[in-house]
Amino acid sequence: MFNMAIDCKLRSCDLVKLLVRDISRNGEVLDRAQVTQQKTSQPVQFEITKKTRESVEAWIELRGLSGMDYLWPSRMRKFDHITTHQYARLVKKWITSIGLDPSVYATHSMRRSKATLIYKKTKNLRAVQLLLGHTNMSSTVRYLDVEVEDALEIAESIEI
C-alpha cells in the first residue's frame, strides 16, 4: 500500500477507492494508470514502478481480488474500501515502526514524497503539476513550497 501511495501521488480519498481494474489488466499490474480525482473531477495519470507492481500483484493474489474489488478492501464492511481514517492509522503505525515522528509525517507526506523529489531533481514545475493533477501552477508552487531561492538557483544555472 505504501509503495502505491508514493508512486501514484494520489490524495488519500482517491487512493483508498482504487479498484483492482484501475491499475490492472488480465492479472498484471500496469506500468501506468489513470483515475479521476474526487476533489477536482479531473483525470490524473501515474506510474507504477516495478517494485510496486510486484508487491501489488502479490497483494491481489493473496487477497483473491478481482477487477471490481477495491484494492484496499475493508475488513469490517463487505464490498467497501478502507476509510481514509483507517489509512491514516496504518500510515501512523508504519511511520512509527520505522522510527520517524508521526507528528511530522502522515498520509499527505506519502502524496508529497515523490513529487518533491521529482521537483528537486528536475526543477520542472509543470511536470509535477501534471503528476499531482493540479489545475493551477500556483497550487503546485505553494504545495512544493517553491521559494525565490529555488528560482534564483535555476536562473543562475542558465547562461545565454
Chimera marker file (.cmm) of the C-alpha trace (Angstrom):
<marker_set name="trace">
<marker id="1" x="0.000" y="0.000" z="0.000" r="1" g="1" b="0" radius="0.5"/>
<marker id="2" x="2.753" y="2.439" z="0.925" r="1" g="1" b="0" radius="0.5"/>
<marker id="3" x="4.650" y="1.827" z="-2.323" r="1" g="1" b="0" radius="0.5"/>
<marker id="4" x="1.464" y="2.531" z="-4.277" r="1" g="1" b="0" radius="0.5"/>
<marker id="5" x="0.759" y="5.663" z="-2.227" r="1" g="1" b="0" radius="0.5"/>
<marker id="6" x="4.200" y="7.053" z="-3.041" r="1" g="1" b="0" radius="0.5"/>
<marker id="7" x="4.086" y="6.061" z="-6.728" r="1" g="1" b="0" radius="0.5"/>
<marker id="8" x="0.605" y="7.310" z="-7.520" r="1" g="1" b="0" radius="0.5"/>
<marker id="9" x="0.788" y="10.604" z="-5.608" r="1" g="1" b="0" radius="0.5"/>
<marker id="10" x="-2.984" y="10.436" z="-5.048" r="1" g="1" b="0" radius="0.5"/>
<marker id="11" x="-4.869" y="12.051" z="-2.207" r="1" g="1" b="0" radius="0.5"/>
<marker id="12" x="-5.995" y="9.611" z="0.498" r="1" g="1" b="0" radius="0.5"/>
<marker id="13" x="-9.614" y="9.788" z="-0.653" r="1" g="1" b="0" radius="0.5"/>
<marker id="14" x="-8.583" y="8.629" z="-4.137" r="1" g="1" b="0" radius="0.5"/>
<marker id="15" x="-6.023" y="6.049" z="-3.018" r="1" g="1" b="0" radius="0.5"/>
<marker id="16" x="-8.444" y="4.131" z="-0.782" r="1" g="1" b="0" radius="0.5"/>
<marker id="17" x="-11.035" y="3.994" z="-3.582" r="1" g="1" b="0" radius="0.5"/>
<marker id="18" x="-8.752" y="2.388" z="-6.165" r="1" g="1" b="0" radius="0.5"/>
<marker id="19" x="-10.294" y="-0.649" z="-7.780" r="1" g="1" b="0" radius="0.5"/>
<marker id="20" x="-8.183" y="-3.551" z="-8.970" r="1" g="1" b="0" radius="0.5"/>
<marker id="21" x="-9.295" y="-2.781" z="-12.540" r="1" g="1" b="0" radius="0.5"/>
<marker id="22" x="-7.975" y="0.788" z="-12.195" r="1" g="1" b="0" radius="0.5"/>
<marker id="23" x="-4.400" y="-0.485" z="-12.033" r="1" g="1" b="0" radius="0.5"/>
<marker id="24" x="-4.523" y="-3.984" z="-13.520" r="1" g="1" b="0" radius="0.5"/>
<marker id="25" x="-5.385" y="-5.826" z="-16.729" r="1" g="1" b="0" radius="0.5"/>
<marker id="26" x="-5.506" y="-9.597" z="-17.204" r="1" g="1" b="0" radius="0.5"/>
<marker id="27" x="-3.934" y="-10.263" z="-13.824" r="1" g="1" b="0" radius="0.5"/>
<marker id="28" x="-0.967" y="-7.943" z="-14.344" r="1" g="1" b="0" radius="0.5"/>
<marker id="29" x="-0.479" y="-4.557" z="-12.738" r="1" g="1" b="0" radius="0.5"/>
<marker id="30" x="0.019" y="-1.821" z="-15.333" r="1" g="1" b="0" radius="0.5"/>
<marker id="31" x="3.119" y="0.366" z="-15.710" r="1" g="1" b="0" radius="0.5"/>
<marker id="32" x="0.822" y="3.401" z="-15.800" r="1" g="1" b="0" radius="0.5"/>
<marker id="33" x="-2.732" y="4.056" z="-14.742" r="1" g="1" b="0" radius="0.5"/>
<marker id="34" x="-5.234" y="6.888" z="-14.751" r="1" g="1" b="0" radius="0.5"/>
<marker id="35" x="-8.021" y="7.785" z="-12.345" r="1" g="1" b="0" radius="0.5"/>
<marker id="36" x="-10.395" y="10.697" z="-11.955" r="1" g="1" b="0" radius="0.5"/>
<marker id="37" x="-9.705" y="12.697" z="-8.834" r="1" g="1" b="0" radius="0.5"/>
<marker id="38" x="-12.544" y="13.198" z="-6.393" r="1" g="1" b="0" radius="0.5"/>
<marker id="39" x="-11.517" y="16.758" z="-5.459" r="1" g="1" b="0" radius="0.5"/>
<marker id="40" x="-11.106" y="18.154" z="-8.968" r="1" g="1" b="0" radius="0.5"/>
<marker id="41" x="-13.053" y="15.663" z="-11.108" r="1" g="1" b="0" radius="0.5"/>
<marker id="42" x="-10.011" y="15.751" z="-13.376" r="1" g="1" b="0" radius="0.5"/>
<marker id="43" x="-8.135" y="12.684" z="-14.624" r="1" g="1" b="0" radius="0.5"/>
<marker id="44" x="-4.604" y="12.163" z="-13.411" r="1" g="1" b="0" radius="0.5"/>
<marker id="45" x="-2.093" y="9.631" z="-14.686" r="1" g="1" b="0" radius="0.5"/>
<marker id="46" x="0.547" y="7.960" z="-12.579" r="1" g="1" b="0" radius="0.5"/>
<marker id="47" x="3.371" y="5.483" z="-12.954" r="1" g="1" b="0" radius="0.5"/>
<marker id="48" x="3.616" y="2.225" z="-11.062" r="1" g="1" b="0" radius="0.5"/>
<marker id="49" x="7.213" y="1.159" z="-10.533" r="1" g="1" b="0" radius="0.5"/>
<marker id="50" x="8.384" y="-2.422" z="-10.860" r="1" g="1" b="0" radius="0.5"/>
<marker id="51" x="8.696" y="-2.969" z="-7.092" r="1" g="1" b="0" radius="0.5"/>
<marker id="52" x="5.216" y="-1.596" z="-6.555" r="1" g="1" b="0" radius="0.5"/>
<marker id="53" x="3.768" y="-3.738" z="-9.347" r="1" g="1" b="0" radius="0.5"/>
<marker id="54" x="5.324" y="-6.830" z="-7.803" r="1" g="1" b="0" radius="0.5"/>
<marker id="55" x="4.027" y="-6.075" z="-4.303" r="1" g="1" b="0" radius="0.5"/>
<marker id="56" x="0.547" y="-5.151" z="-5.540" r="1" g="1" b="0" radius="0.5"/>
<marker id="57" x="0.331" y="-8.291" z="-7.701" r="1" g="1" b="0" radius="0.5"/>
<marker id="58" x="1.255" y="-10.364" z="-4.633" r="1" g="1" b="0" radius="0.5"/>
<marker id="59" x="-1.388" y="-8.495" z="-2.585" r="1" g="1" b="0" radius="0.5"/>
<marker id="60" x="-4.087" y="-9.076" z="-5.195" r="1" g="1" b="0" radius="0.5"/>
<marker id="61" x="-3.230" y="-12.772" z="-5.352" r="1" g="1" b="0" radius="0.5"/>
<marker id="62" x="-3.038" y="-13.139" z="-1.561" r="1" g="1" b="0" radius="0.5"/>
<marker id="63" x="-6.434" y="-11.495" z="-1.080" r="1" g="1" b="0" radius="0.5"/>
<marker id="64" x="-8.004" y="-13.190" z="-4.130" r="1" g="1" b="0" radius="0.5"/>
<marker id="65" x="-9.120" y="-9.834" z="-5.531" r="1" g="1" b="0" radius="0.5"/>
<marker id="66" x="-10.681" y="-9.341" z="-8.955" r="1" g="1" b="0" radius="0.5"/>
<marker id="67" x="-11.381" y="-6.351" z="-11.200" r="1" g="1" b="0" radius="0.5"/>
<marker id="68" x="-14.363" y="-4.797" z="-9.428" r="1" g="1" b="0" radius="0.5"/>
<marker id="69" x="-12.905" y="-5.296" z="-5.936" r="1" g="1" b="0" radius="0.5"/>
<marker id="70" x="-11.366" y="-2.411" z="-4.065" r="1" g="1" b="0" radius="0.5"/>
<marker id="71" x="-7.599" y="-2.710" z="-3.964" r="1" g="1" b="0" radius="0.5"/>
<marker id="72" x="-7.697" y="-1.939" z="-0.240" r="1" g="1" b="0" radius="0.5"/>
<marker id="73" x="-10.890" y="-3.675" z="0.972" r="1" g="1" b="0" radius="0.5"/>
<marker id="74" x="-12.441" y="-3.012" z="4.348" r="1" g="1" b="0" radius="0.5"/>
<marker id="75" x="-12.217" y="-5.788" z="6.921" r="1" g="1" b="0" radius="0.5"/>
<marker id="76" x="-15.453" y="-4.597" z="8.526" r="1" g="1" b="0" radius="0.5"/>
<marker id="77" x="-17.751" y="-3.709" z="5.634" r="1" g="1" b="0" radius="0.5"/>
<marker id="78" x="-18.040" y="-6.251" z="2.859" r="1" g="1" b="0" radius="0.5"/>
<marker id="79" x="-17.814" y="-4.735" z="-0.649" r="1" g="1" b="0" radius="0.5"/>
<marker id="80" x="-16.345" y="-1.470" z="0.669" r="1" g="1" b="0" radius="0.5"/>
<marker id="81" x="-12.854" y="0.049" z="0.869" r="1" g="1" b="0" radius="0.5"/>
<marker id="82" x="-10.859" y="1.074" z="3.906" r="1" g="1" b="0" radius="0.5"/>
<marker id="83" x="-11.615" y="4.587" z="5.106" r="1" g="1" b="0" radius="0.5"/>
<marker id="84" x="-9.213" y="7.486" z="4.971" r="1" g="1" b="0" radius="0.5"/>
<marker id="85" x="-9.081" y="7.285" z="8.787" r="1" g="1" b="0" radius="0.5"/>
<marker id="86" x="-8.030" y="3.633" z="8.623" r="1" g="1" b="0" radius="0.5"/>
<marker id="87" x="-5.393" y="4.542" z="6.059" r="1" g="1" b="0" radius="0.5"/>
<marker id="88" x="-4.153" y="7.344" z="8.329" r="1" g="1" b="0" radius="0.5"/>
<marker id="89" x="-3.862" y="4.903" z="11.244" r="1" g="1" b="0" radius="0.5"/>
<marker id="90" x="-1.885" y="2.478" z="9.057" r="1" g="1" b="0" radius="0.5"/>
<marker id="91" x="0.481" y="5.236" z="7.936" r="1" g="1" b="0" radius="0.5"/>
<marker id="92" x="0.968" y="6.413" z="11.538" r="1" g="1" b="0" radius="0.5"/>
<marker id="93" x="1.748" y="2.869" z="12.652" r="1" g="1" b="0" radius="0.5"/>
<marker id="94" x="4.182" y="2.399" z="9.744" r="1" g="1" b="0" radius="0.5"/>
<marker id="95" x="5.896" y="5.763" z="10.321" r="1" g="1" b="0" radius="0.5"/>
<marker id="96" x="6.357" y="4.895" z="13.992" r="1" g="1" b="0" radius="0.5"/>
<marker id="97" x="7.683" y="1.411" z="13.165" r="1" g="1" b="0" radius="0.5"/>
<marker id="98" x="10.481" y="2.857" z="11.017" r="1" g="1" b="0" radius="0.5"/>
<marker id="99" x="11.483" y="5.290" z="13.746" r="1" g="1" b="0" radius="0.5"/>
<marker id="100" x="10.087" y="8.521" z="12.346" r="1" g="1" b="0" radius="0.5"/>
<marker id="101" x="7.979" y="11.055" z="14.212" r="1" g="1" b="0" radius="0.5"/>
<marker id="102" x="4.288" y="10.520" z="13.334" r="1" g="1" b="0" radius="0.5"/>
<marker id="103" x="3.532" y="14.150" z="14.204" r="1" g="1" b="0" radius="0.5"/>
<marker id="104" x="5.753" y="15.202" z="11.282" r="1" g="1" b="0" radius="0.5"/>
<marker id="105" x="4.704" y="12.584" z="8.695" r="1" g="1" b="0" radius="0.5"/>
<marker id="106" x="1.204" y="11.488" z="7.717" r="1" g="1" b="0" radius="0.5"/>
<marker id="107" x="-0.857" y="10.435" z="4.701" r="1" g="1" b="0" radius="0.5"/>
<marker id="108" x="-0.200" y="13.661" z="2.865" r="1" g="1" b="0" radius="0.5"/>
<marker id="109" x="3.537" y="13.031" z="3.243" r="1" g="1" b="0" radius="0.5"/>
<marker id="110" x="3.018" y="9.960" z="1.064" r="1" g="1" b="0" radius="0.5"/>
<marker id="111" x="1.494" y="12.140" z="-1.674" r="1" g="1" b="0" radius="0.5"/>
<marker id="112" x="4.205" y="14.776" z="-1.436" r="1" g="1" b="0" radius="0.5"/>
<marker id="113" x="7.255" y="12.488" z="-1.229" r="1" g="1" b="0" radius="0.5"/>
<marker id="114" x="7.867" y="11.590" z="-4.837" r="1" g="1" b="0" radius="0.5"/>
<marker id="115" x="6.537" y="14.892" z="-6.190" r="1" g="1" b="0" radius="0.5"/>
<marker id="116" x="9.012" y="16.804" z="-4.035" r="1" g="1" b="0" radius="0.5"/>
<marker id="117" x="11.905" y="14.577" z="-5.106" r="1" g="1" b="0" radius="0.5"/>
<marker id="118" x="10.967" y="14.989" z="-8.771" r="1" g="1" b="0" radius="0.5"/>
<marker id="119" x="10.897" y="18.752" z="-8.386" r="1" g="1" b="0" radius="0.5"/>
<marker id="120" x="14.207" y="18.873" z="-6.500" r="1" g="1" b="0" radius="0.5"/>
<marker id="121" x="15.895" y="16.754" z="-9.160" r="1" g="1" b="0" radius="0.5"/>
<marker id="122" x="14.395" y="18.378" z="-12.274" r="1" g="1" b="0" radius="0.5"/>
<marker id="123" x="13.071" y="21.791" z="-11.165" r="1" g="1" b="0" radius="0.5"/>
<marker id="124" x="10.250" y="21.056" z="-13.624" r="1" g="1" b="0" radius="0.5"/>
<marker id="125" x="7.138" y="22.562" z="-12.027" r="1" g="1" b="0" radius="0.5"/>
<marker id="126" x="4.926" y="21.720" z="-14.999" r="1" g="1" b="0" radius="0.5"/>
<marker id="127" x="5.780" y="18.024" z="-14.776" r="1" g="1" b="0" radius="0.5"/>
<marker id="128" x="4.992" y="17.973" z="-11.058" r="1" g="1" b="0" radius="0.5"/>
<marker id="129" x="1.772" y="19.895" z="-11.686" r="1" g="1" b="0" radius="0.5"/>
<marker id="130" x="0.657" y="17.234" z="-14.159" r="1" g="1" b="0" radius="0.5"/>
<marker id="131" x="1.662" y="14.360" z="-11.883" r="1" g="1" b="0" radius="0.5"/>
<marker id="132" x="-0.287" y="15.812" z="-8.950" r="1" g="1" b="0" radius="0.5"/>
<marker id="133" x="-3.261" y="16.724" z="-11.103" r="1" g="1" b="0" radius="0.5"/>
<marker id="134" x="-3.209" y="20.365" z="-10.049" r="1" g="1" b="0" radius="0.5"/>
<marker id="135" x="-5.193" y="22.676" z="-12.278" r="1" g="1" b="0" radius="0.5"/>
<marker id="136" x="-3.211" y="25.801" z="-11.349" r="1" g="1" b="0" radius="0.5"/>
<marker id="137" x="0.543" y="26.229" z="-11.325" r="1" g="1" b="0" radius="0.5"/>
<marker id="138" x="0.199" y="28.449" z="-8.259" r="1" g="1" b="0" radius="0.5"/>
<marker id="139" x="-1.190" y="25.460" z="-6.360" r="1" g="1" b="0" radius="0.5"/>
<marker id="140" x="1.891" y="23.434" z="-7.261" r="1" g="1" b="0" radius="0.5"/>
<marker id="141" x="4.217" y="26.274" z="-6.255" r="1" g="1" b="0" radius="0.5"/>
<marker id="142" x="2.507" y="26.529" z="-2.840" r="1" g="1" b="0" radius="0.5"/>
<marker id="143" x="2.353" y="22.756" z="-2.494" r="1" g="1" b="0" radius="0.5"/>
<marker id="144" x="6.088" y="22.310" z="-3.046" r="1" g="1" b="0" radius="0.5"/>
<marker id="145" x="6.902" y="25.459" z="-1.091" r="1" g="1" b="0" radius="0.5"/>
<marker id="146" x="8.931" y="26.784" z="-4.009" r="1" g="1" b="0" radius="0.5"/>
<marker id="147" x="10.893" y="29.791" z="-2.863" r="1" g="1" b="0" radius="0.5"/>
<marker id="148" x="12.606" y="32.678" z="-4.562" r="1" g="1" b="0" radius="0.5"/>
<marker id="149" x="15.900" y="30.915" z="-3.734" r="1" g="1" b="0" radius="0.5"/>
<marker id="150" x="14.847" y="27.975" z="-5.961" r="1" g="1" b="0" radius="0.5"/>
<marker id="151" x="14.003" y="30.345" z="-8.788" r="1" g="1" b="0" radius="0.5"/>
<marker id="152" x="17.337" y="32.147" z="-8.453" r="1" g="1" b="0" radius="0.5"/>
<marker id="153" x="19.280" y="28.859" z="-8.451" r="1" g="1" b="0" radius="0.5"/>
<marker id="154" x="17.567" y="27.879" z="-11.691" r="1" g="1" b="0" radius="0.5"/>
<marker id="155" x="18.242" y="31.290" z="-13.246" r="1" g="1" b="0" radius="0.5"/>
<marker id="156" x="21.902" y="31.179" z="-12.205" r="1" g="1" b="0" radius="0.5"/>
<marker id="157" x="22.373" y="27.785" z="-13.823" r="1" g="1" b="0" radius="0.5"/>
<marker id="158" x="21.289" y="29.095" z="-17.244" r="1" g="1" b="0" radius="0.5"/>
<marker id="159" x="23.763" y="31.010" z="-19.377" r="1" g="1" b="0" radius="0.5"/>
<marker id="160" x="22.801" y="32.752" z="-22.589" r="1" g="1" b="0" radius="0.5"/>
<link id1="1" id2="2" r="1" g="1" b="0" radius="0.2"/>
<link id1="2" id2="3" r="1" g="1" b="0" radius="0.2"/>
<link id1="3" id2="4" r="1" g="1" b="0" radius="0.2"/>
<link id1="4" id2="5" r="1" g="1" b="0" radius="0.2"/>
<link id1="5" id2="6" r="1" g="1" b="0" radius="0.2"/>
<link id1="6" id2="7" r="1" g="1" b="0" radius="0.2"/>
<link id1="7" id2="8" r="1" g="1" b="0" radius="0.2"/>
<link id1="8" id2="9" r="1" g="1" b="0" radius="0.2"/>
<link id1="9" id2="10" r="1" g="1" b="0" radius="0.2"/>
<link id1="10" id2="11" r="1" g="1" b="0" radius="0.2"/>
<link id1="11" id2="12" r="1" g="1" b="0" radius="0.2"/>
<link id1="12" id2="13" r="1" g="1" b="0" radius="0.2"/>
<link id1="13" id2="14" r="1" g="1" b="0" radius="0.2"/>
<link id1="14" id2="15" r="1" g="1" b="0" radius="0.2"/>
<link id1="15" id2="16" r="1" g="1" b="0" radius="0.2"/>
<link id1="16" id2="17" r="1" g="1" b="0" radius="0.2"/>
<link id1="17" id2="18" r="1" g="1" b="0" radius="0.2"/>
<link id1="18" id2="19" r="1" g="1" b="0" radius="0.2"/>
<link id1="19" id2="20" r="1" g="1" b="0" radius="0.2"/>
<link id1="20" id2="21" r="1" g="1" b="0" radius="0.2"/>
<link id1="21" id2="22" r="1" g="1" b="0" radius="0.2"/>
<link id1="22" id2="23" r="1" g="1" b="0" radius="0.2"/>
<link id1="23" id2="24" r="1" g="1" b="0" radius="0.2"/>
<link id1="24" id2="25" r="1" g="1" b="0" radius="0.2"/>
<link id1="25" id2="26" r="1" g="1" b="0" radius="0.2"/>
<link id1="26" id2="27" r="1" g="1" b="0" radius="0.2"/>
<link id1="27" id2="28" r="1" g="1" b="0" radius="0.2"/>
<link id1="28" id2="29" r="1" g="1" b="0" radius="0.2"/>
<link id1="29" id2="30" r="1" g="1" b="0" radius="0.2"/>
<link id1="30" id2="31" r="1" g="1" b="0" radius="0.2"/>
<link id1="31" id2="32" r="1" g="1" b="0" radius="0.2"/>
<link id1="32" id2="33" r="1" g="1" b="0" radius="0.2"/>
<link id1="33" id2="34" r="1" g="1" b="0" radius="0.2"/>
<link id1="34" id2="35" r="1" g="1" b="0" radius="0.2"/>
<link id1="35" id2="36" r="1" g="1" b="0" radius="0.2"/>
<link id1="36" id2="37" r="1" g="1" b="0" radius="0.2"/>
<link id1="37" id2="38" r="1" g="1" b="0" radius="0.2"/>
<link id1="38" id2="39" r="1" g="1" b="0" radius="0.2"/>
<link id1="39" id2="40" r="1" g="1" b="0" radius="0.2"/>
<link id1="40" id2="41" r="1" g="1" b="0" radius="0.2"/>
<link id1="41" id2="42" r="1" g="1" b="0" radius="0.2"/>
<link id1="42" id2="43" r="1" g="1" b="0" radius="0.2"/>
<link id1="43" id2="44" r="1" g="1" b="0" radius="0.2"/>
<link id1="44" id2="45" r="1" g="1" b="0" radius="0.2"/>
<link id1="45" id2="46" r="1" g="1" b="0" radius="0.2"/>
<link id1="46" id2="47" r="1" g="1" b="0" radius="0.2"/>
<link id1="47" id2="48" r="1" g="1" b="0" radius="0.2"/>
<link id1="48" id2="49" r="1" g="1" b="0" radius="0.2"/>
<link id1="49" id2="50" r="1" g="1" b="0" radius="0.2"/>
<link id1="50" id2="51" r="1" g="1" b="0" radius="0.2"/>
<link id1="51" id2="52" r="1" g="1" b="0" radius="0.2"/>
<link id1="52" id2="53" r="1" g="1" b="0" radius="0.2"/>
<link id1="53" id2="54" r="1" g="1" b="0" radius="0.2"/>
<link id1="54" id2="55" r="1" g="1" b="0" radius="0.2"/>
<link id1="55" id2="56" r="1" g="1" b="0" radius="0.2"/>
<link id1="56" id2="57" r="1" g="1" b="0" radius="0.2"/>
<link id1="57" id2="58" r="1" g="1" b="0" radius="0.2"/>
<link id1="58" id2="59" r="1" g="1" b="0" radius="0.2"/>
<link id1="59" id2="60" r="1" g="1" b="0" radius="0.2"/>
<link id1="60" id2="61" r="1" g="1" b="0" radius="0.2"/>
<link id1="61" id2="62" r="1" g="1" b="0" radius="0.2"/>
<link id1="62" id2="63" r="1" g="1" b="0" radius="0.2"/>
<link id1="63" id2="64" r="1" g="1" b="0" radius="0.2"/>
<link id1="64" id2="65" r="1" g="1" b="0" radius="0.2"/>
<link id1="65" id2="66" r="1" g="1" b="0" radius="0.2"/>
<link id1="66" id2="67" r="1" g="1" b="0" radius="0.2"/>
<link id1="67" id2="68" r="1" g="1" b="0" radius="0.2"/>
<link id1="68" id2="69" r="1" g="1" b="0" radius="0.2"/>
<link id1="69" id2="70" r="1" g="1" b="0" radius="0.2"/>
<link id1="70" id2="71" r="1" g="1" b="0" radius="0.2"/>
<link id1="71" id2="72" r="1" g="1" b="0" radius="0.2"/>
<link id1="72" id2="73" r="1" g="1" b="0" radius="0.2"/>
<link id1="73" id2="74" r="1" g="1" b="0" radius="0.2"/>
<link id1="74" id2="75" r="1" g="1" b="0" radius="0.2"/>
<link id1="75" id2="76" r="1" g="1" b="0" radius="0.2"/>
<link id1="76" id2="77" r="1" g="1" b="0" radius="0.2"/>
<link id1="77" id2="78" r="1" g="1" b="0" radius="0.2"/>
<link id1="78" id2="79" r="1" g="1" b="0" radius="0.2"/>
<link id1="79" id2="80" r="1" g="1" b="0" radius="0.2"/>
<link id1="80" id2="81" r="1" g="1" b="0" radius="0.2"/>
<link id1="81" id2="82" r="1" g="1" b="0" radius="0.2"/>
<link id1="82" id2="83" r="1" g="1" b="0" radius="0.2"/>
<link id1="83" id2="84" r="1" g="1" b="0" radius="0.2"/>
<link id1="84" id2="85" r="1" g="1" b="0" radius="0.2"/>
<link id1="85" id2="86" r="1" g="1" b="0" radius="0.2"/>
<link id1="86" id2="87" r="1" g="1" b="0" radius="0.2"/>
<link id1="87" id2="88" r="1" g="1" b="0" radius="0.2"/>
<link id1="88" id2="89" r="1" g="1" b="0" radius="0.2"/>
<link id1="89" id2="90" r="1" g="1" b="0" radius="0.2"/>
<link id1="90" id2="91" r="1" g="1" b="0" radius="0.2"/>
<link id1="91" id2="92" r="1" g="1" b="0" radius="0.2"/>
<link id1="92" id2="93" r="1" g="1" b="0" radius="0.2"/>
<link id1="93" id2="94" r="1" g="1" b="0" radius="0.2"/>
<link id1="94" id2="95" r="1" g="1" b="0" radius="0.2"/>
<link id1="95" id2="96" r="1" g="1" b="0" radius="0.2"/>
<link id1="96" id2="97" r="1" g="1" b="0" radius="0.2"/>
<link id1="97" id2="98" r="1" g="1" b="0" radius="0.2"/>
<link id1="98" id2="99" r="1" g="1" b="0" radius="0.2"/>
<link id1="99" id2="100" r="1" g="1" b="0" radius="0.2"/>
<link id1="100" id2="101" r="1" g="1" b="0" radius="0.2"/>
<link id1="101" id2="102" r="1" g="1" b="0" radius="0.2"/>
<link id1="102" id2="103" r="1" g="1" b="0" radius="0.2"/>
<link id1="103" id2="104" r="1" g="1" b="0" radius="0.2"/>
<link id1="104" id2="105" r="1" g="1" b="0" radius="0.2"/>
<link id1="105" id2="106" r="1" g="1" b="0" radius="0.2"/>
<link id1="106" id2="107" r="1" g="1" b="0" radius="0.2"/>
<link id1="107" id2="108" r="1" g="1" b="0" radius="0.2"/>
<link id1="108" id2="109" r="1" g="1" b="0" radius="0.2"/>
<link id1="109" id2="110" r="1" g="1" b="0" radius="0.2"/>
<link id1="110" id2="111" r="1" g="1" b="0" radius="0.2"/>
<link id1="111" id2="112" r="1" g="1" b="0" radius="0.2"/>
<link id1="112" id2="113" r="1" g="1" b="0" radius="0.2"/>
<link id1="113" id2="114" r="1" g="1" b="0" radius="0.2"/>
<link id1="114" id2="115" r="1" g="1" b="0" radius="0.2"/>
<link id1="115" id2="116" r="1" g="1" b="0" radius="0.2"/>
<link id1="116" id2="117" r="1" g="1" b="0" radius="0.2"/>
<link id1="117" id2="118" r="1" g="1" b="0" radius="0.2"/>
<link id1="118" id2="119" r="1" g="1" b="0" radius="0.2"/>
<link id1="119" id2="120" r="1" g="1" b="0" radius="0.2"/>
<link id1="120" id2="121" r="1" g="1" b="0" radius="0.2"/>
<link id1="121" id2="122" r="1" g="1" b="0" radius="0.2"/>
<link id1="122" id2="123" r="1" g="1" b="0" radius="0.2"/>
<link id1="123" id2="124" r="1" g="1" b="0" radius="0.2"/>
<link id1="124" id2="125" r="1" g="1" b="0" radius="0.2"/>
<link id1="125" id2="126" r="1" g="1" b="0" radius="0.2"/>
<link id1="126" id2="127" r="1" g="1" b="0" radius="0.2"/>
<link id1="127" id2="128" r="1" g="1" b="0" radius="0.2"/>
<link id1="128" id2="129" r="1" g="1" b="0" radius="0.2"/>
<link id1="129" id2="130" r="1" g="1" b="0" radius="0.2"/>
<link id1="130" id2="131" r="1" g="1" b="0" radius="0.2"/>
<link id1="131" id2="132" r="1" g="1" b="0" radius="0.2"/>
<link id1="132" id2="133" r="1" g="1" b="0" radius="0.2"/>
<link id1="133" id2="134" r="1" g="1" b="0" radius="0.2"/>
<link id1="134" id2="135" r="1" g="1" b="0" radius="0.2"/>
<link id1="135" id2="136" r="1" g="1" b="0" radius="0.2"/>
<link id1="136" id2="137" r="1" g="1" b="0" radius="0.2"/>
<link id1="137" id2="138" r="1" g="1" b="0" radius="0.2"/>
<link id1="138" id2="139" r="1" g="1" b="0" radius="0.2"/>
<link id1="139" id2="140" r="1" g="1" b="0" radius="0.2"/>
<link id1="140" id2="141" r="1" g="1" b="0" radius="0.2"/>
<link id1="141" id2="142" r="1" g="1" b="0" radius="0.2"/>
<link id1="142" id2="143" r="1" g="1" b="0" radius="0.2"/>
<link id1="143" id2="144" r="1" g="1" b="0" radius="0.2"/>
<link id1="144" id2="145" r="1" g="1" b="0" radius="0.2"/>
<link id1="145" id2="146" r="1" g="1" b="0" radius="0.2"/>
<link id1="146" id2="147" r="1" g="1" b="0" radius="0.2"/>
<link id1="147" id2="148" r="1" g="1" b="0" radius="0.2"/>
<link id1="148" id2="149" r="1" g="1" b="0" radius="0.2"/>
<link id1="149" id2="150" r="1" g="1" b="0" radius="0.2"/>
<link id1="150" id2="151" r="1" g="1" b="0" radius="0.2"/>
<link id1="151" id2="152" r="1" g="1" b="0" radius="0.2"/>
<link id1="152" id2="153" r="1" g="1" b="0" radius="0.2"/>
<link id1="153" id2="154" r="1" g="1" b="0" radius="0.2"/>
<link id1="154" id2="155" r="1" g="1" b="0" radius="0.2"/>
<link id1="155" id2="156" r="1" g="1" b="0" radius="0.2"/>
<link id1="156" id2="157" r="1" g="1" b="0" radius="0.2"/>
<link id1="157" id2="158" r="1" g="1" b="0" radius="0.2"/>
<link id1="158" id2="159" r="1" g="1" b="0" radius="0.2"/>
<link id1="159" id2="160" r="1" g="1" b="0" radius="0.2"/>
</marker_set>
